[in-house]
Amino acid sequence: MKPILPLLLLMGLSANAQEQVTVYFNFDIAEANTPSGKKLSQWITKNPLARIQKIYGYADKTGDSLYNQDLSERRASYVYDQLKAASLNLENVEEKSFGESRSTAAYNPKDRKVVIHYARPEVQPAVQSDLSKQLSKAKKGDKIRLSNVNFHMNSDDVLKESRPVLHELLRIMKERPLLKIEIQGHVCCQPENEEKLSHWRALVVYKYLINGGIDESRLSYTSYGSTRPIHPLPEKNEEERVANRRVEIEIIAN
């Protein structure tokens, strides 16, 4: 079954106020339907630098209270996964589920929801103009390193300072509809080829662009493990390790 109820965006009253996004669900459903998912994706695209503070799940009073608690937890987990896949800032997020404890009626569609509490950055990071310049001069077959798109050790979690670069890449892809790229993932520290981790790192960028509205026909991804390091293995320090944990793009068409 797929939910049909829409996504409701609730904005704060001041620039510094905590803001909210509320996602509604159908009866006994823990994932958004197509219209709701599109609206959430649109919000993510417009707010890639938002800091997610709380994800609260709810259910109505229909049925067993223990089941409703579990249902609200699954709804909150669903929303968390959508935000994580889009590389939003989830550091120190509070994920909590209330079941039917705050429901107003036995069968109230407005109680089947997840509320996302978030804050916008006070100062938006500067546009990464270097990437725009490189892409404007690039030809088919050229490779461009996504500067500052790096990952935590042994993880496909993007470092927080990488988010502005991903947002810029998304903006450029939207401005240049003929641009097609291959996303290439790399890892550090391993003398042997660790393709699985580099595969997931490339996939993170791929999914970010897809979630931002880029057609999948313009994108592909691959992985090279540790076979193409910037700095020789083993690296001398953490700076070199961070540099080797990277993603590059190859121009397929422009």
C-alpha positions in Angstrom: 0.0 0.0 0.0 1.2 3.6 -0.7 0.2 6.6 1.3 -1.7 9.4 -0.4 -1.7 12.3 2.0 0.4 15.3 1.2 3.5 16.8 2.7 2.9 20.0 4.7 5.7 22.6 5.1 5.5 24.7 8.2 7.9 27.7 8.3 9.1 29.5 11.4 8.1 33.1 12.1 11.6 34.6 12.2 14.9 34.0 10.5 16.4 32.6 13.7 13.4 30.5 14.7 13.4 26.8 14.5 11.6 25.7 11.4 9.6 22.5 10.7 8.7 20.2 7.9 5.7 17.8 8.5 5.3 14.7 6.5 1.9 13.0 6.7 1.2 9.2 6.1 -1.7 7.0 5.2 -3.3 4.7 7.7 -0.9 1.9 8.8 1.8 3.1 6.3 5.4 3.9 7.1 6.7 5.4 3.8 5.7 8.4 1.8 3.7 8.2 -1.4 5.0 9.6 -4.7 3.5 13.1 -4.3 4.7 13.3 -0.8 8.2 12.1 -1.7 8.5 14.6 -4.5 7.6 17.5 -2.1 10.1 16.3 0.4 12.8 16.0 -2.3 12.0 19.5 -3.4 12.5 20.8 0.1 15.8 18.9 0.4 17.0 20.5 -2.9 16.1 24.0 -1.6 17.7 23.4 1.8 20.8 21.2 1.3 22.6 23.1 4.1 19.8 22.8 6.7 20.9 21.4 10.1 18.4 18.7 11.1 17.7 19.0 14.9 14.8 16.6 15.6 12.9 13.9 13.8 9.7 13.1 15.7 7.3 10.3 14.6 3.6 10.0 15.5 0.6 7.7 14.9 -3.2 8.0 15.6 -5.1 6.1 18.2 -6.5 3.5 15.8 -5.5 0.0 16.9 -3.0 -1.3 19.5 -0.8 1.2 21.3 2.3 -0.9 21.1 1.8 -1.4 17.4 1.3 2.4 17.0 4.6 3.0 18.9 6.4 0.8 16.5 4.7 2.4 13.5 5.7 5.9 14.6 9.3 4.6 15.0 9.3 3.2 11.4 7.9 6.4 10.1 10.7 8.4 11.8 13.3 5.9 10.5 11.9 6.3 7.0 12.3 10.1 7.0 15.8 9.8 8.6 16.9 7.5 5.8 15.6 10.0 3.2 17.6 12.8 4.8 20.7 10.7 5.2 20.6 9.6 1.5 20.5 13.3 0.5 23.6 14.0 2.7 21.8 16.5 4.9 23.4 17.4 8.3 22.2 14.9 10.8 24.9 15.4 13.4 23.4 15.4 16.9 19.9 14.9 15.6 17.3 13.7 18.1 15.2 10.9 16.7 12.1 10.2 18.8 8.7 8.5 18.4 5.6 9.2 20.4 3.2 6.5 19.1 -0.4 7.5 19.8 0.4 9.3 23.0 -0.2 12.8 21.4 -3.0 11.8 19.2 -6.1 13.9 19.3 -8.7 11.4 18.1 -9.2 7.7 17.3 -9.0 8.2 13.5 -7.3 11.5 12.7 -5.2 11.6 9.5 -3.3 14.6 10.9 -1.8 12.5 13.7 -0.1 10.2 11.2 3.0 12.2 10.7 6.7 12.8 11.1 7.8 16.3 12.1 11.3 17.4 11.0 12.7 20.3 13.1 15.6 22.1 11.4 17.7 25.3 11.3 19.1 27.1 8.4 22.7 28.3 8.5 23.0 31.9 9.5 25.5 32.5 6.8 25.3 30.5 3.5 28.8 29.2 2.5 30.3 30.9 -0.5 29.7 29.3 -3.9 32.6 27.0 -4.9 33.5 29.0 -8.1 36.4 26.7 -8.9 34.1 23.9 -9.9 32.1 26.1 -12.2 35.2 27.3 -13.9 36.6 23.8 -14.3 33.4 22.5 -15.8 33.0 25.4 -18.1 36.4 24.6 -19.7 36.1 20.8 -19.5 35.9 18.6 -22.6 34.6 15.1 -23.0 36.9 12.7 -21.2 38.3 15.2 -18.8 38.3 14.3 -15.1 37.7 16.8 -12.3 38.2 16.1 -8.6 35.3 17.3 -6.4 37.5 19.4 -4.1 36.5 19.0 -0.5 34.1 16.1 -1.1 35.7 13.8 1.4 34.5 11.1 3.8 34.9 9.8 7.3 37.4 7.0 7.7 36.0 3.6 6.5 32.6 5.2 5.9 30.4 6.6 3.1 29.4 9.4 5.4 30.3 12.7 3.7 32.2 15.2 5.9 30.0 18.2 6.7 32.3 20.6 4.9 31.6 18.7 1.7 27.9 19.6 1.5 28.4 23.0 -0.2 30.3 21.3 -3.0 27.6 18.7 -3.6 25.0 21.5 -3.7 27.1 23.4 -6.3 27.4 20.3 -8.4 23.7 19.9 -8.3 23.1 23.5 -9.3 25.6 23.2 -12.2 23.9 20.0 -13.5 20.5 21.8 -13.4 21.9 24.9 -15.3 23.6 22.7 -17.9 21.0 20.1 -19.0 23.3 18.5 -21.7 26.0 17.8 -19.1 26.5 14.0 -18.4 29.1 12.7 -15.9 30.5 9.5 -14.5 31.1 9.6 -10.7 34.2 7.8 -9.6 34.9 6.7 -6.0 38.3 6.2 -4.4 39.5 5.1 -0.9 42.6 5.6 1.1 45.0 3.5 3.2 44.4 0.2 1.6 47.3 -1.6 -0.2 44.7 -3.8 -1.9 41.7 -2.7 -4.0 38.8 -1.8 -1.8 36.1 -1.4 -4.4 33.1 -1.9 -2.2 33.7 1.2 -0.1 34.6 3.4 -3.0 31.5 2.1 -4.8 29.3 3.3 -1.9 31.1 6.7 -1.9 30.3 7.2 -5.6 26.8 6.0 -5.0 26.3 8.6 -2.3 27.0 11.4 -4.8 24.9 9.7 -7.4 21.9 9.4 -5.1 22.3 13.0 -4.0 22.0 14.2 -7.6 19.1 11.9 -8.3 17.2 13.1 -5.2 17.9 16.7 -6.3 16.0 16.1 -9.6 18.8 15.1 -12.0 17.7 12.4 -14.5 19.5 9.2 -14.1 20.2 9.0 -17.8 22.8 11.8 -17.3 24.6 10.0 -14.5 26.7 6.8 -14.0 29.1 5.8 -11.3 32.0 3.4 -10.8 34.7 2.7 -8.2 38.5 2.3 -8.2 39.2 1.3 -4.6 42.7 2.4 -3.7 44.2 1.7 -7.2 44.5 5.4 -8.1 45.6 7.4 -5.0 46.7 11.0 -5.2 49.3 10.3 -2.5 51.3 7.1 -2.5 50.2 4.3 0.0 50.6 4.2 2.8 49.9 7.8 3.4 52.2 9.9 5.6 49.4 11.7 7.6 45.7 12.3 7.9 45.7 15.1 5.4 46.9 12.7 2.7 44.4 10.0 3.8 41.6 12.5 3.6 42.7 13.6 0.1 42.7 10.0 -1.1 39.2 9.4 0.2 37.7 11.3 -2.6 35.2 11.4 -5.5 36.0 12.6 -9.1 33.8 13.1 -12.1 34.6 12.3 -15.7 32.8 14.3 -18.4 30.8 12.0 -20.6 29.0 14.7 -22.6 28.6 18.5 -22.3 
